[in-house]
Amino acid sequence: MKIYLVGGAVRDQLLHYPVLEHDWVVVGASPAQMTAQGFVQVGKDFPVFLHPKTKDEYALARIERKIAPGYSGFSFDTSNGVTLEQDLARRDLTINAIAQADDGSLIDPYGGQQDLQNKQLRHVSDAFSEDPVRILRIARFAARYHHLGFSVAPETQKLMQRMVAAGEVDALVPERVWKETARALGEQNPEQFIQVLKNCGALARIMPELDDVFGVPQPPQHHPEIDTGLHSLLSLQHAASQSSALTVRFATLVHDLGKACTPADILPSHHGHERAGLKKVKSLCRRLCVPNDSKKLALAVCEYHTHCHRALELNPSTLNKLFNNLGAYKNKLFFEEFALCCEADAKGRTGLEKRPYPQVSYLRDALNSCADINAQPFMAQGLQGPAIGIAINEARIKRLKRFKGEYLKNESVNNPPEASS
């Protein structure tokens, strides 16, 4: 029995990148030998064991054989005659096919170290094409290591395109797509995940609503980048620089899906794209089984992001309605996430990334100005039921009117910033 450290731990050690978990491969052992040493078997399709103390995963070296379409259509050989090189050959990328022995020496039969130096995401063999999840994984690695200069190798890009054309991506289950998407959105450059999927054609298969916005023009005076898809990626990039929250990053990514619905005869204007996008967001969230918290924020940002851009123009009644629709009086965190998305939208525009966006602070101060308005004094006056809610709304509108007057006076805001579409 020989045990080797493999996969991400070896790769990230060589990159001087944080190592989050350790995976091990065991050569020349049987399940009985593993359990006899106290390991606990957890794998169903093939033997994977948890170390009795560290709880790290130890997998028997295996060979895979494709027997059916999709990512689960494999048979496995885990006999103790399987070699380390055979096990490494089944892995997705060369940089993930490096093993480390207990003496620290590296076993690298497929050139992973060279690809680390060249900053290339390259498949080990054509067996890569047998598992469509690997397209999602390579896109996620692109998002993780983009800041280090990594890119997809040209031959791997072509292989991924052939996989999409062959229909392999269509076999992906929604839960797995969302799992990989959520992990990718948490990386340093999540926009690269979407870009890689777009480049190979996979985005059109798994997120057609998002794919549809690429190539849709916007008014150049508001959006120098023109392309709505590019704007979505720039906005996501800005959101990622400001927040690690999955909800914020996802909502920012899908905020403009409605622009794909704009009639051709009114382009590049996008009047009404906010409400038009709601159906698209719901469709995407339903198909990918997106969690409710991400879906809720995505719908709110889709419908109301231009309200935020026009914040200084809104009358007190409309402003109060916006806060009510967002649930902002009760949930300040949700409002702050909404505001982050809107600011990312405004700054996700070529050449306008540094442009001031006072709308958020204006809305925040307006919201806080109503913080002390509650039901107690109206109940003390003898009001009951719906009358209390009406009274609270009237009081808030009155307070917001006073706030806006003071704001305009004190800040001398005579020329509010151009609203983003």
N, C-alpha and C positions, 0 to 999 in steps of 0.2 A: 504493500500500500504506500502510495506517495501522494502528498497533498501540496497543491500549488495555489497561491493567491492569483486571482484572475480578474479580468474585466475592468470595471471602472476604478477600482482601488489602485491598480497598477498604472493605468492611464493617467489618473489625476496626480499620483505621486510624481510621475515623470514630468507633468506640466506644472508642478508646484502649486497645484490647485487643491482646495479643501477636499479631503477624503471623508465622505459621509457614511459609507458602509463598506464592509468587506465581504467578498464572495470567494468561495474556495471550490476547487475541483479536485476530486479524489480519483486517482488512477490505480487500477489493480485491486479493487475491493468489491465486495458483494454487500447487498443490503443486510444480510445476517451479520457480517463482520462489523458494519456500522452500528447496528443496534446493540451488539455485544459490548461495544465500547461506550454505551450510554447515549448515543445520538438518537434523536427522536425524528422519525420519518414524517414529513408533512406533504411531500409531493404526491399528486394523484396520477398524472400522466407519466411521470418518470421520477425515480427516487431522488428526493431532496431531503436533507436532514438538518436539524438544528443542533448546534453544539450544546452539550449539556450545561456549560457555564456561560459562554459568551453569547449564545443564541445566534451566532452567525450562521449563514446558510452554507452547507456543504453539499454539492451535487456530484453524483457519480459521473465520470466522463462518459459521454454518449455520442452516438452517431444518429443523425436525423434522416428520415426518408419521406419525401412528399408522396402522399397517397390520395389526397382529395383537395379540392379548391379551398381557398381561405387560409387564415392564419392558424387554424386548429387542425388542419388536415395532415398530420404528421404521425409517423410511427417512430419508435426510438429503440436503439440497441444500447443497453447499458451494461453489457457483459464485461467482465474484468479484463478482457483482451483489448478493449478500446484504448488507443494511445492518446497521449496529451495532444499531439499534433492533429489527430483526427477530431478531437473535441474542439480545439481552437478553430479548425477549418469551418465549423458550422456557425461560427459567430458572425455578426453582421458586418462590422467594420474592422479594418486592420488595427486601428488604435485600441480596439476592445479585444484583440486576439493576442495579447501579450500575457505571458504567465511569469510568475516569480517563484522560484524555489525557496526552500527554507534557509538556504545560505545567502540569499539575496541576488543570486544570478538570474538573468532574464532569459526566457525562451520565447523567441520572436520569429517564428517560421514564415510570416507573411508580410514582413516589412512595416510593422506598426510604428516602430521607433522612427523610421525614415519619414513616414507620413506625419508623425507628430512634429518633426523638424520642419517639414514642408507645409504644415498646417492644412492638411488635406483630409477630408472625410471620404474614405474610399472603401468600397465593399471588398470582402475577402475573396469571394467567388461568386459565380452566377447563382449559387444556392440562395443568395440574397433575395432573388426574385420570387422565391417560394413562400415568403411571408410578408404580406402587405403592411403589417405593423411596423416593419423596418423603415418604410417610407416616413411614417410619423416619427420614429425614433431619430432618424438622421436629420429631419427637420428640427427636432428638439435639440439635438446636439449643435446644430447650426446656431440656434438661438442662444445656447449656453456659451459657446466658444467664439462667437463672432468678434467679440472685443479683443480676442487674442489673435485675430487675423485668419481664422479657419473658414474654409469654403468647401462646397461639395465638388469632388473631383469630376471632371468632364465625363469620363466613362461611366461613373456612377449616376450622374444626371441622366445620361441616355438610357441606362438600364431602368431607372425609375420611370421614365417616360414610356418605355415599352411595357412595364408592369401595369401602368394606368390604362394604356391602350388595350391590354389583354383582359381588362376587367377585374384584376386582382383586388384593387381597392374597393370594389363594390361588395366584397365579402366581409369588410370590416363591420363589427357590431358597434352601434352608437356609443355604448358605455366605454368601450376601449378608445374610441376616437376622442371622447370628452376627457377621459383620464389623461391621455397624452397631451391634449390641448391645454388642459388646466396646468399640467406640469410645465409645458413650454411657456405659457403666459407668465409663469413665475420666474423665468430666466431673465438675464440681464438685457437681452435684446430680443424680446418676444416677437417683434415684427418680422424677424428673420424666419421664424417658424412658418408664418403665413407666406412669406416670399418664396421659400423653398417649395412649399406645396403648390403655389401658383406656377412656379417655373416648370414643374414636372406634369402639371395638369390635374393633380390630385385634388386641389381646392375645389374645382368645378364639380367633383364627384361627392365630396363629403361636406362642403359648405357652399353650395351653389348660390345662396343668397349673398354671401360675401364676394364670391367670385364675380357676380354680376355687376358690382360697382366699379370694377377695374375697366378703364376705358371710357367711363362716363364723364363728360366734361363739366367743369364748373366755371363760373364767371372769373376771368383772370384778375380782375381788379380786387376780388376778395380772396381768390385762391391762385396764386402764381404757379403752383404745382399742377393746376388744371385737372389732372386725373383724380377722380374721387377715391379710387383704390389706393393710390399713393398717399392721398390726404389721410385716409384711415390708418395707414401704417405709420405716418409721421405723428399722428395724434396718439397712437398706441405707444410709440417711442417716448413721447413726452410724458404720458401717463406713467410709464414704467420708471421714469426718472424721478417721479414725485411720490409714487405709492407702490407698495408691494402687494396690495390687496387684489386678489383675483377678481372680485366684483368690479372694481374700478377699471381694471385693465380690459376685462371682457366687454363691459358696457361701452367703453371708449371705442373699442374695435368695431362694434356693430352699430354705432350711433347714426350712421348715414345710410343704412341699407335702403331707405325709401327713395334715395336718388336714382336707383335703378328702375323705379316705376315712373319716372318723369316722362311725359309724352315728348316725342322727338321734336315736335314743332315749337316747343317753348324752351328747349335747351339753348344755352347752358343754365338758364334760370331753373330753380327747383322749388317753386311755390307749392306748399302743401306736402313736402317730402317727409315732414315729421310724423304726421298721422299715417301716411302711406307706408312708412317703415315699420309700424307696429305689427302688421300681419307678417312681414318678413322676419322680424325678430322672434315672434311667437313660433313661426314655422321652424326656424333654426333651433330654438331652445327645445321645442318638442321632440324633434328628430334626434338631437344629441343628448337628450335627457339632462339638460343643464339644470343645476340646483336652483331652487326657488329664489335664494338671495341674489344670485347673479342675474337671473331672469328679471326680477323685480327692478333692480337698478337699471338694467339695460333698457327696459321699456320706458322707465321714467326719463332717462337721458335722451332716448330716441324722440319722445314726444315733446319734451320741454327744454331742450338745449338752446334753442333760439330765444326762448323766453329769458334765459340767463344772459345771453348776449345783448338783449335789449332791456336789461334790467332798469337802467336809468330812465328809460322811456315809459315804463309801465305805470299806469295810474294806481293809486292805493288799492282799489277794489280788485284789479287784476293781480296785483302783487300778493294780496291776501289769498286769492284763489289759488295762485301758484303754490304758496306755502301749504295750503290745505291739501292740494292734490299730491304734494310730495310728502305729506305727513310730517313736515318740518317742525311744527310746533311741539310735536311729541317725540320725534326722533332726530336729534341734532346730528348724530353720526351719519345717518342716511343723507341728510342735507349736505354734509361736508363731502361725502363721497360723490354725490351728484355734482357739486361745485368743482371738484377735482377733474371730473370728466369733461365738464364744459370748458374749463380752462385749457385742458389738453386739446380739445377741439379747436379752440381759438388760436393756440400756439402751434398746432400741427400743420403749419402752412409755411411753405418755402420762403425764407427771408423775413418772416414775421414772428419767429420763435421768441424773440426778446421783447416783443411789443407789450406794453403794460396792459393789464386786464383788471381794471378796478371794479368790474361788475361783481366779483365774488365778495370782496370786502364790503361793498355796498349792500348786497343781499344779506350778508351775515349780520351787519349792523342793524339793518331793518328788522331782521328776525329777532335779534336780541332786544330791540326796542319794545317788543311786545311780550317779553318774557314774564312780566309780572301780571299779565291779564289772565285771570282764571275764573272759574265758576262761583267762587265763594261769595263775592259781594253781590252778585245777581241773585243767588239763592237767598241771601239775607234780605233782599228786597221783596222776596216772595215769588220770584219767577220759578216756573217749573217746566220740565220737559223740553220740547223744541225751543221754547222761548229763551231758554238759557243760552243755547247755541247761537241763536240770532243775535242776542245781546253781546255775546263774546265777539262775534264777527264784526258787529258794528263798532265796538270799542277798538278792535284791532285796526280796522280801516281808518278810523279817526286818528289813531296813534301813528299809523304809517303815513298818513297825509301830513301830519306835523313833522315826522321824521324827514320826509322828503323835502319839505320846505326848508328845514334847518340845514339839511345836507347841501342843497343847492346854494344856500346862502353862505355857509361856512367854507365850503370847498370851491365855490365859484366855478361850478361845472357848467360851462356854457356850450361846450362842444364835446359831447360824449363820443367815445371811440366808435369807429365804424363797426357795425354788427357783422359778425361772421355768419355765413350761411352754411 
